[in-house]
């Protein structure tokens, strides 16, 4: 009986110490991780809106945006952030919109996109992706992402037979699910832009 109590006390002490150390490690790493995420987001903003120098958060109704996406069949996409893209004088040049699509083959795909005030999409930057190497991961290549750049369209569609119009992009061979997820993410961002401009 005494041995059981002693063993239990030892296990309890180990658990308490381990819990304390895990909590300490979490606190120590929390700030650097948040800082790295902030730097990655800032880099993505600059990548999709090179002409802007400031990216303050836009005042938007996220619930209304989510409802708008759902009405348009894009309920699998979440708008994570909407920022104004401003020049060094505070003049708004457009928006940087960050979205996450849960329809990727390997899970969530998060991307940022820059949209000028006239609706021209500057381009996209993939923030998070875990698709199949050599297939879905091609979504994070310049060859694929550049298809969205400098286009002014309401929505994109992908094709397997060769893009023939501004609103068409070539699907990644063998990775239709990934192509669909990225395209839906971009379309959700464009729909959000149209909502913000009063087009919906």
C-alpha positions as CSV (number, residue, x, y, z in Angstrom):
1,X,0.0,0.0,0.0
2,X,2.8,2.4,0.9
3,X,4.6,1.6,-2.4
4,X,1.5,2.5,-4.4
5,X,1.1,5.8,-2.6
6,X,4.8,6.5,-3.1
7,X,4.6,5.7,-6.8
8,X,1.4,7.7,-7.2
9,X,3.1,10.7,-5.5
10,X,6.1,10.4,-7.8
11,X,3.9,10.2,-10.9
12,X,1.9,13.2,-9.7
13,X,5.1,15.2,-9.1
14,X,6.5,14.3,-12.6
15,X,3.2,15.3,-14.2
16,X,3.1,18.6,-12.4
17,X,6.7,19.4,-13.3
18,X,6.2,18.4,-16.9
19,X,3.0,20.5,-17.2
20,X,4.8,23.5,-15.7
21,X,7.7,23.0,-18.2
22,X,5.4,22.7,-21.2
23,X,3.6,25.8,-20.1
24,X,6.9,27.6,-19.8
25,X,8.0,26.5,-23.3
26,X,4.7,27.6,-24.7
27,X,5.0,31.1,-23.2
28,X,8.6,31.5,-24.3
29,X,7.8,30.4,-27.9
30,X,4.5,32.2,-28.3
31,X,5.9,35.6,-28.9
32,X,8.6,34.6,-31.5
33,X,6.0,32.5,-33.4
34,X,3.5,35.4,-33.5
35,X,6.4,37.7,-34.7
36,X,7.3,35.2,-37.5
37,X,3.7,35.0,-38.6
38,X,3.5,38.8,-38.6
39,X,6.6,39.0,-40.8
40,X,5.3,36.3,-43.2
41,X,2.0,38.3,-43.5
42,X,3.8,41.5,-44.1
43,X,6.0,39.9,-46.8
44,X,2.8,38.4,-48.4
45,X,1.1,41.8,-48.4
46,X,4.1,43.4,-50.1
47,X,4.3,40.5,-52.6
48,X,0.7,41.0,-53.7
49,X,0.7,44.8,-53.5
50,X,4.2,46.1,-54.2
51,X,3.0,49.7,-54.7
52,X,1.6,50.0,-51.2
53,X,3.6,50.8,-48.1
54,X,0.9,50.5,-45.3
55,X,-1.6,47.7,-44.7
56,X,-4.0,48.8,-41.9
57,X,-7.0,46.5,-41.1
58,X,-10.1,47.5,-43.0
59,X,-13.4,48.0,-41.1
60,X,-15.6,45.2,-42.4
61,X,-18.5,43.1,-41.2
62,X,-17.0,39.6,-41.3
63,X,-20.4,38.0,-40.6
64,X,-21.9,39.7,-43.6
65,X,-18.9,38.6,-45.8
66,X,-19.3,35.0,-44.6
67,X,-23.0,35.1,-45.4
68,X,-22.3,36.5,-48.8
69,X,-19.8,33.6,-49.5
70,X,-22.3,31.0,-48.4
71,X,-25.0,32.5,-50.7
72,X,-22.6,32.1,-53.6
73,X,-21.7,28.5,-52.8
74,X,-18.3,29.3,-51.3
75,X,-19.1,28.2,-47.7
76,X,-15.9,26.1,-47.5
77,X,-13.8,29.4,-47.7
78,X,-13.2,31.7,-44.7
79,X,-12.0,35.3,-45.1
80,X,-9.4,35.6,-42.4
81,X,-8.4,39.3,-42.9
82,X,-9.1,42.3,-45.0
83,X,-6.5,45.1,-45.1
84,X,-6.4,48.3,-47.0
85,X,-3.4,48.7,-49.2
86,X,-2.3,52.4,-48.8
87,X,0.5,54.4,-50.3
88,X,2.9,56.4,-48.2
89,X,0.4,59.3,-48.1
90,X,-2.4,57.2,-46.8
91,X,-4.2,57.0,-50.1
92,X,-6.0,53.7,-50.5
93,X,-4.9,51.8,-53.6
94,X,-6.9,48.7,-53.0
95,X,-7.2,45.7,-50.6
96,X,-5.2,42.7,-49.4
97,X,-7.6,39.9,-48.7
98,X,-6.5,36.7,-46.9
99,X,-8.6,33.6,-47.2
100,X,-8.5,29.9,-46.2
101,X,-10.1,27.2,-48.3
102,X,-10.7,23.9,-46.5
103,X,-11.1,21.9,-49.7
104,X,-7.5,21.2,-50.4
105,X,-6.4,17.6,-50.9
106,X,-4.0,17.8,-48.0
107,X,-6.0,20.2,-45.8
108,X,-6.4,23.9,-45.6
109,X,-4.9,26.2,-48.2
110,X,-4.4,29.8,-47.1
111,X,-3.5,32.6,-49.5
112,X,-3.4,36.4,-49.7
113,X,-4.3,38.4,-52.8
114,X,-4.0,42.0,-53.7
115,X,-6.9,43.7,-55.5
116,X,-6.7,47.2,-56.9
117,X,-9.7,49.6,-56.6
118,X,-10.7,49.0,-60.2
119,X,-10.9,45.2,-59.5
120,X,-7.6,44.2,-61.1
121,X,-6.0,41.3,-59.2
122,X,-2.3,42.0,-58.7
123,X,-1.6,38.4,-57.8
124,X,-1.7,35.8,-55.1
125,X,0.7,34.6,-52.4
126,X,0.3,31.1,-50.8
127,X,0.7,31.4,-47.0
128,X,0.0,27.8,-46.0
129,X,-0.3,24.6,-48.1
130,X,0.3,20.9,-47.5
131,X,-0.6,19.3,-50.7
132,X,1.1,16.3,-52.4
133,X,4.7,16.9,-53.5
134,X,5.1,17.1,-57.2
135,X,1.4,17.5,-57.8
136,X,-0.7,19.8,-55.6
137,X,2.4,21.6,-54.3
138,X,2.7,23.1,-57.8
139,X,0.0,25.5,-56.7
140,X,2.8,27.4,-54.9
141,X,4.9,27.9,-58.1
142,X,5.2,31.1,-60.0
143,X,4.1,29.2,-63.1
144,X,0.7,28.5,-61.6
145,X,0.2,31.6,-59.4
146,X,1.1,34.0,-62.3
147,X,-2.1,32.9,-64.1
148,X,-4.1,35.1,-61.7
149,X,-1.9,38.2,-62.0
150,X,-2.9,41.4,-63.7
151,X,-6.4,40.1,-64.4
152,X,-9.7,42.1,-64.0
153,X,-12.4,39.5,-63.9
154,X,-15.4,38.8,-61.6
155,X,-14.5,35.1,-61.1
156,X,-12.0,32.5,-62.3
157,X,-12.7,29.0,-63.7
158,X,-10.1,26.3,-64.3
159,X,-9.9,24.3,-67.5
160,X,-8.0,21.1,-68.4
161,X,-8.0,22.0,-72.1
162,X,-5.9,25.1,-72.1
163,X,-6.9,28.6,-70.9
164,X,-8.4,30.6,-73.7
165,X,-9.9,33.6,-71.8
166,X,-8.7,36.0,-69.0
167,X,-11.0,34.3,-66.5
168,X,-9.6,30.8,-67.2
169,X,-6.6,29.2,-65.7
170,X,-4.9,25.9,-66.5
171,X,-5.6,23.2,-64.0
172,X,-2.6,21.5,-62.4
173,X,-2.2,18.1,-64.0
174,X,-3.2,15.4,-61.6
175,X,-4.2,17.9,-58.9
176,X,-7.7,19.1,-59.8
177,X,-8.8,19.2,-56.1
178,X,-5.9,21.6,-55.3
179,X,-6.7,23.7,-58.4
180,X,-10.3,23.9,-57.4
181,X,-9.4,24.9,-53.8
182,X,-7.1,27.7,-54.9
183,X,-9.5,28.9,-57.5
184,X,-12.4,29.0,-55.0
185,X,-10.2,30.8,-52.5
186,X,-9.4,33.5,-55.1
187,X,-13.0,33.7,-56.2
188,X,-14.0,34.2,-52.5
189,X,-11.5,37.1,-52.3
190,X,-12.9,38.7,-55.5
191,X,-16.5,38.3,-54.2
192,X,-15.4,39.9,-50.9
193,X,-13.9,42.8,-52.9
194,X,-17.1,43.2,-54.9
195,X,-19.1,43.2,-51.6
196,X,-16.8,45.9,-50.2
197,X,-17.2,48.0,-53.3
198,X,-21.0,47.7,-53.1
199,X,-21.3,45.4,-56.1
200,X,-23.4,42.8,-54.2
